[in-house]
Amino acid sequence: MGEGDISRREAILRAAVIAAGAGLAACDAAVRQGVDRAPGVGGATDKEGTLSKEKETTGQDGGSRRMPVVFLPHGGGPWPFVEMSGVEPGMWDGLSAYLKRLKMTPPVTPRALLIVSAHWEAPTPTVMASPRPPMLYDYSGFPPEAYRVQWPAPGLPELAGDIQALLERAGFATSSDATRGFDHGAFVPMKLTWPEADVPALQLSLKQGLDPAEHLRIGRALAPLRDQGVFIVGSGMSYHNLRALMMRMRGGPSLIEPSRAFDDWLAESMALEPDRRESRLVEWAKAPQARACHPREEHLLPLHVIAGAGGDDAASLPYRDVVMGAHVCAIHFG
């Protein structure tokens, strides 16, 4: 490989590293915007904080089946929408195909999408409350077309209130944010799954501190939404160590064995009974190669929310692949 090829590949990884940093900065800005907001907003709920019976049992097209919940890998930056020189041919094909067929996973057209992205943290669980959420390009270093990507899904402010009511009943303080836009953890995968942007969507933040047990509790609190036509999506990565990725691109150690060890542990854990599955997720840092795969756990914790919402449902791994030299997977419940 020539020096030019190496420099191009390093530039791609460097852009991903910058994107991650920009995403954290955007999270901090969102926190600053939301910290003084009232902890609750109104919504179309009854005294128990739940939707009407009609909303509980029907999707957008009138169906009456429970929604599954999904943890998916969102890839690196705006990967489907820009040309990236130096990327191995076909590297993204499997992920692209998985995300495009994800639309067929819900039994009926969802009433709404609720996306828990790795790229939003707040002091309390914070829900997007805009009727027309803008775009949040929380990455940098990419070609101009990366900042022209649009995914104009409408918001659903009344659902934001319902989400807050459920979380507050579970003991969480909450906030809403009427200015927050879709970050790339939301719009990149969802633009492939719902390119028409014709299903209302909103995001819920992670809670600062990144406590795994708390995020399982958040998911449990959200579980009733599954019977109200809401498709809950956790968007992260089952492997996320940008420094190791950069070192690999410079000829450093392979990521295959560490990522395989953690990926196999995830698959084994997801096959356990729900109580044991959750216990493992709480103690995820004891897993083989855990910190080698997640020096910081923000890209893993959307899985905890999804597992909590999954309850006693069996888990499946419909997508497993090697991307950027590391094993990654998607995990579904229901």
QUIDADA-V882166 format. One record per pair of residues at least 24 apart in sequence whose C-alpha atoms are under 6 Angstrom apart, sorted by the first residue. I is the first residue (numbers start at 0). J is the second residue. D is the distance in Angstrom with one decimal. If there is no record, write none. Layout:
BEGIN
[[I,J,D] [I,J,D]]
END
This chain:
BEGIN
[[7,85,6.0] [8,85,5.0] [12,245,5.9] [14,140,5.1] [18,138,3.7] [18,139,5.3] [21,137,5.5] [21,138,5.4] [22,118,5.7] [22,137,4.7] [26,119,5.0] [26,120,5.7] [30,121,5.3] [38,173,5.0] [38,174,4.5] [39,174,5.9] [40,160,5.4] [41,160,5.3] [42,157,4.6] [42,160,4.2] [42,161,5.6] [43,157,5.8] [48,164,5.4] [54,227,5.2] [55,226,5.2] [55,227,3.7] [56,226,5.7] [56,227,5.6] [57,228,5.9] [58,109,5.2] [58,110,4.9] [58,228,4.3] [59,108,5.6] [59,109,5.5] [59,110,4.3] [60,108,5.9] [62,107,5.6] [65,225,5.6] [65,226,5.0] [66,105,5.7] [66,225,4.8] [66,230,5.8] [67,332,5.7] [67,333,4.5] [68,231,5.2] [68,331,5.9] [68,332,5.3] [69,232,4.9] [69,330,6.0] [69,331,4.5] [70,232,5.9] [70,233,4.4] [70,234,5.9] [70,302,5.5] [70,329,5.6] [70,330,5.1] [71,234,5.2] [71,329,4.6] [72,235,5.2] [72,236,4.5] [73,184,6.0] [73,188,5.6] [73,234,6.0] [73,235,5.9] [98,192,5.4] [99,191,5.4] [99,192,4.7] [102,192,5.5] [109,228,5.2] [109,229,5.7] [109,230,6.0] [110,228,4.8] [110,229,5.6] [111,198,5.8] [111,199,4.8] [111,200,5.5] [111,229,5.0] [112,200,4.5] [112,229,5.7] [112,230,4.9] [112,231,6.0] [113,200,6.0] [113,201,5.3] [113,202,5.6] [113,231,4.8] [114,202,4.7] [114,231,6.0] [114,232,4.8] [114,233,5.8] [115,202,5.7] [115,203,5.1] [115,233,4.7] [115,234,6.0] [115,301,6.0] [116,184,5.3] [116,234,4.8] [117,235,5.2] [117,297,5.4] [117,298,4.9] [119,204,5.0] [120,204,5.2] [120,205,4.6] [120,206,5.6] [120,207,5.6] [121,206,5.3] [121,207,5.4] [122,206,5.7] [122,207,5.0] [123,173,5.3] [123,206,5.4] [124,173,5.2] [124,204,5.5] [124,206,5.3] [125,173,5.8] [125,174,4.6] [125,175,5.1] [125,203,5.6] [125,204,5.2] [126,159,6.0] [126,175,4.7] [126,202,5.9] [126,203,4.5] [127,175,5.9] [127,176,5.0] [127,177,6.0] [127,201,5.5] [127,202,5.4] [128,156,4.7] [128,159,5.7] [128,176,5.5] [128,177,4.5] [129,154,5.7] [129,177,4.5] [130,154,4.3] [130,155,5.7] [130,156,5.9] [132,180,5.0] [133,180,4.4] [134,180,4.8] [134,181,5.1] [135,180,5.0] [135,181,5.4] [135,182,4.8] [151,196,5.9] [152,196,4.5] [152,197,6.0] [152,199,5.7] [153,199,4.8] [154,199,5.2] [154,200,5.2] [154,201,5.7] [165,220,5.9] [166,220,5.7] [184,234,5.8] [211,281,5.3] [212,281,5.5] [214,303,5.6] [214,304,5.1] [215,303,5.0] [215,304,5.0] [215,307,4.4] [218,304,4.1] [218,305,5.8] [218,307,4.1] [218,308,4.2] [219,307,4.5] [219,308,4.6] [221,308,6.0] [222,308,4.4] [233,301,4.6] [235,298,4.4] [236,298,5.2] [237,299,5.9] [237,327,5.4] [238,292,5.2] [238,327,6.0] [239,292,5.7] [239,293,5.4] [240,292,5.6] [240,293,5.7] [254,324,6.0] [254,325,5.4] [255,325,5.3] [257,288,5.6] [258,325,5.6] [258,326,5.2] [259,326,5.6] [260,287,5.9] [261,287,5.6] [261,288,5.9] [269,314,5.7] [273,311,5.5]]
END
